[in-house]
Amino acid sequence: MIKYLSLIVLLSLLQPELSGVYTRHKQLCSGSQVLDVTWTLTLKKDSNFVYTIKEIDTRAAVKESVSETKGKWTTVNDTLKLLFPVSDTLSFAVMGKRLLAIGGKPIDRNGFIIMLDGLETK
């Protein structure tokens, strides 16, 4: 019993220290269209986050759009969970300075399909 209790305490102490700005940028081009997407995740030490997606699509009616969501974040072992206000979550595996997206949803924009695969910090 003492072994298991010690292991639980050790694992809780080894949870990754997360804070800072994580980003990912992807750009897809064809002869007549450009799709440019930048994801930015700002993790604050008080367990709040700001998640921003900026899209530039040269064929869309609105050329540039920015969506921003705020909420709380938590870690479970090596997994970061973003808790959105509308009872939705987004999970990432923590691997050093990288966050690998778990179960991300692709974005379809005028025939281009783009998906967040991970975020990095400098």
BELTA-V345373 format. One record per residue. N is the residue number from 0. RES is the residue in one letter. NEAR is the number of other C-alpha atoms within 10 Angstrom. Layout:
# BELTA-V345373
n,res,near
N,RES,NEAR
N,RES,NEAR
This chain:
# BELTA-V345373
n,res,near
0,M,6
1,I,7
2,K,8
3,Y,9
4,L,9
5,S,11
6,L,12
7,I,12
8,V,11
9,L,11
10,L,12
11,S,13
12,L,11
13,L,11
14,Q,15
15,P,16
16,E,9
17,L,17
18,S,16
19,G,12
20,V,17
21,Y,19
22,T,19
23,R,16
24,H,15
25,K,13
26,Q,13
27,L,13
28,C,11
29,S,8
30,G,5
31,S,7
32,Q,14
33,V,15
34,L,22
35,D,17
36,V,21
37,T,16
38,W,20
39,T,19
40,L,23
41,T,17
42,L,20
43,K,15
44,K,12
45,D,9
46,S,14
47,N,16
48,F,22
49,V,18
50,Y,19
51,T,17
52,I,17
53,K,15
54,E,20
55,I,17
56,D,19
57,T,15
58,R,13
59,A,13
60,A,7
61,V,10
62,K,11
63,E,14
64,S,12
65,V,12
66,S,10
67,E,12
68,T,12
69,K,16
70,G,16
71,K,17
72,W,22
73,T,14
74,T,19
75,V,12
76,N,14
77,D,16
78,T,19
79,L,22
80,K,17
81,L,24
82,L,18
83,F,17
84,P,11
85,V,7
86,S,6
87,D,8
88,T,13
89,L,15
90,S,19
91,F,21
92,A,18
93,V,20
94,M,12
95,G,12
96,K,12
97,R,16
98,L,21
99,L,19
100,A,19
101,I,16
102,G,11
103,G,14
104,K,12
105,P,12
106,I,12
107,D,10
108,R,13
109,N,11
110,G,7
111,F,14
112,I,11
113,I,17
114,M,13
115,L,19
116,D,15
117,G,19
118,L,20
119,E,17
120,T,16
121,K,8
